[in-house]
Amino acid sequence: MDVFFADDNVVEPDVLFIRAEHSERVEKKFIRNAPDVVVEVSSPSTRRLELVRKRELYERFGVPEYWFAHLEAERLEVYVLSEGSYPAPRLMYPGEALQSLQLPGFRMPVGEALGGEPES
């Protein structure tokens, strides 16, 4: 689903999450304004777009969390908005568990988030 920030700033993240209290942002054809969490998955052809342009866009329009799944490096980069900008990301690797302030109670092994086998 597209995210409409402005007429000249529309993107389609790989995954997005909207908290129930922000459901008014969901319209028939797109999400208006910032989702609570955006996930982009790397590919050689789009890596620069996701790591530079989209990250800057998500930061500018106030997306609280941006996760970048860097499949070749086997890591997850977690950007958390702080005072209007994204400081250096938290780098997470298989064997660690991802949790989110935007998703209370959510916990996922990083290896699974990167496409690995579910941990038991």
Buried (B, 14 or more C-beta within 10 A) or exposed (E): EBBBBEEEEEBEBBEBBBBEEBEEBEEEEEBEBBBBBBBBBBEEEBBEEBBEEBBEBBBBBEBBBBBBBBBEEBBBBBBBBEEEEBEEBEEBEBEBBBEBEBBEEEEBBBBBBBEEEEEE
